[in-house]
Amino acid sequence: MNLRIHRFLPLTTVEGPGKRACLWVQGCSIRCRGCGVPWTWSVSGGSDILVDDLFEKILESKHDNEIEGVTFLGGEPFDQAGPLALLAEKIKNTGLSIMSFSGYTYEHILEQNKPHWNKLLTHVDLLIDGPFIQAQLDLSRPWVGSSNQQYRFLTDRYKYLENNLSSIANKIEIRLERDGTIAINGMVTQENLKLLTKDMGERKFC
């Protein structure tokens, strides 16, 4: 089974609790106004990868980087819930955690009662749900972009964070890729990103 992905990052410390691998899926049916990564919307972008091949990359990162989990971003993860659920099951069987974002609300996911959505949800430890709303821009909480978005602690894995979120600061990571491209991930406003990258030439933000 294939996944359409924008990017896989084997190690990050800014996309959820602890050291994690991070997967940006390609394709989004929600397309929030003001989205920081609109290049992940099109289903014709990105590249295909076998679920088993991606899982092998995650196992390598678990061994080499001692990650504690994997974060699913987008794009919209629930638009590819079938293959992601299969990947998530494999991941959870190794003892790693799953954190996922969705522009759909938790209530909407439950109400739709789609088998693939339900299966993916059973493997998620921490869900951050809700669309990005530009008028409610708020980076005061970790990992989220607008004040309407909520943290859903679906297992006990990260329950300890529930009352300590204010102590976690948003951060960004900057990487110089082999082809000279500057890759940035983490939480930052578009205005600050433009200031940060004004003199950097070719760039992408993930």
C-alpha positions in Angstrom: 0.0 0.0 0.0 1.3 3.5 -0.9 1.2 6.8 0.8 1.5 10.2 -1.0 3.9 12.2 1.0 5.4 15.7 0.9 8.3 15.1 3.2 9.7 12.6 5.8 12.0 13.9 8.5 13.7 11.2 10.5 14.4 13.4 13.5 12.9 16.6 14.9 12.4 18.1 18.4 9.8 20.8 17.4 6.9 18.7 16.1 5.6 17.2 19.3 6.8 15.8 22.6 10.5 14.6 22.7 12.5 13.4 19.8 10.3 12.3 16.9 10.2 11.4 13.3 7.8 13.5 11.3 5.7 12.8 8.2 4.0 15.4 6.1 1.4 13.8 3.8 0.7 15.3 0.4 -2.9 16.4 -0.4 -5.5 18.3 1.6 -9.2 18.6 1.0 -9.7 21.3 3.7 -7.2 24.0 2.5 -7.4 26.5 5.3 -7.0 30.1 4.3 -3.6 31.4 5.5 -2.2 27.9 5.7 1.6 27.9 6.2 2.2 25.0 3.9 -0.2 25.4 0.9 2.3 23.4 -1.3 1.1 20.3 0.5 -2.5 20.7 -0.8 -2.3 19.3 -4.3 -2.6 15.5 -4.6 -0.4 15.7 -7.7 2.6 17.0 -5.7 4.9 15.1 -3.5 5.9 11.5 -4.1 4.6 8.0 -3.5 6.2 5.6 -1.0 5.3 2.1 0.1 4.1 2.0 3.7 6.6 -0.8 4.4 9.5 1.3 3.1 8.5 4.3 5.2 8.2 2.0 8.2 11.7 0.8 7.6 12.9 4.4 7.7 11.1 5.0 11.0 12.7 1.8 12.5 16.1 3.2 11.4 15.4 6.4 13.2 14.3 4.6 16.3 17.6 2.8 16.3 19.9 5.7 15.3 18.1 8.6 16.9 16.2 7.0 19.8 13.0 8.7 18.8 10.0 8.2 21.1 7.3 8.6 18.4 6.1 9.8 15.0 4.1 12.9 14.1 1.6 13.0 11.2 1.2 16.4 9.6 -0.2 17.6 6.3 -1.6 18.2 4.0 -4.5 16.4 5.8 -3.6 13.0 7.4 -7.2 11.8 7.5 -7.4 12.1 3.8 -5.1 9.1 3.6 -6.4 7.4 6.7 -6.2 3.9 5.2 -2.5 3.6 4.6 -1.7 5.9 7.6 -3.7 3.5 9.9 -1.6 0.6 8.6 1.6 2.5 9.2 0.4 3.7 12.6 -0.4 0.1 13.7 3.1 -1.0 12.7 4.6 2.0 14.6 2.6 1.4 17.8 3.7 -2.3 17.8 7.3 -1.1 18.3 6.4 0.9 21.4 6.6 4.3 19.6 3.9 6.9 20.1 1.7 8.6 17.4 0.8 12.2 17.4 -1.4 13.5 14.5 -2.9 16.7 13.3 -6.2 17.1 11.5 -8.1 20.0 10.1 -11.2 18.1 10.9 -12.6 18.4 14.4 -12.6 15.4 16.6 -16.3 15.5 16.8 -16.6 15.5 13.0 -14.3 12.5 12.7 -16.4 10.5 15.2 -19.7 11.6 13.6 -18.6 10.5 10.1 -17.9 7.0 11.5 -15.6 6.1 8.5 -13.8 2.8 9.1 -10.4 4.0 8.0 -10.8 7.2 10.1 -11.8 5.1 13.1 -8.9 2.7 12.7 -6.4 5.5 12.4 -7.8 7.2 15.5 -7.4 4.1 17.6 -3.6 4.3 17.2 -3.3 8.1 17.9 -2.0 9.0 21.4 -2.3 12.8 20.9 -4.6 14.5 18.3 -4.5 18.2 17.6 -7.7 18.9 15.8 -9.6 21.7 14.1 -8.8 23.9 11.0 -6.3 26.7 11.1 -8.4 30.0 11.3 -6.3 32.9 10.3 -8.4 35.4 12.3 -7.6 33.4 15.4 -3.9 33.2 14.9 -2.3 32.2 18.2 1.2 30.7 18.7 1.2 30.9 22.5 0.6 27.2 22.8 3.0 24.6 21.4 2.5 23.0 18.0 -0.8 24.8 17.1 -1.5 27.8 15.0 -4.9 29.2 16.0 -6.8 29.4 19.3 -9.7 27.2 18.1 -7.5 24.1 17.8 -7.6 21.6 20.6 -5.4 18.9 22.2 -7.1 15.5 22.4 -5.2 13.2 24.8 -6.7 9.9 23.4 -4.4 7.6 25.5 -2.5 8.1 28.8 0.8 8.4 26.9 0.9 12.2 27.0 -1.7 12.9 29.6 1.0 14.4 31.8 1.3 17.3 29.4 -2.3 18.4 29.7 -1.7 20.8 32.5 1.8 21.7 31.5 1.4 22.9 27.9 2.2 26.6 28.8 5.7 25.5 29.8 6.5 24.2 26.3 7.9 26.9 24.0 7.4 26.9 20.2 10.6 26.5 18.3 11.8 26.2 14.7 14.5 24.1 13.1 16.6 25.3 10.1 18.4 22.8 7.9 20.7 23.3 4.9 19.9 20.5 2.5 22.4 18.9 0.2 21.0 20.7 -2.8 21.4 24.1 -1.1 17.8 24.4 -0.2 17.0 25.8 3.3 14.3 23.8 5.0 12.5 25.2 8.0 10.0 23.4 10.2 8.2 24.3 13.4 5.9 27.1 14.4 6.5 30.6 13.2 4.3 33.3 11.7 4.5 34.0 8.0 5.6 37.5 8.7 8.5 36.3 10.9 9.3 33.6 8.4 9.7 36.3 5.6 12.0 38.3 7.8 14.0 35.3 8.7 14.5 34.1 5.2 14.7 37.5 3.4 18.3 37.1 2.3 18.4 33.3 2.1 17.4 32.8 -1.6 15.7 29.5 -2.4 13.8 28.1 0.5 10.9 26.0 1.6 8.9 25.9 4.9 7.5 22.7 6.2 
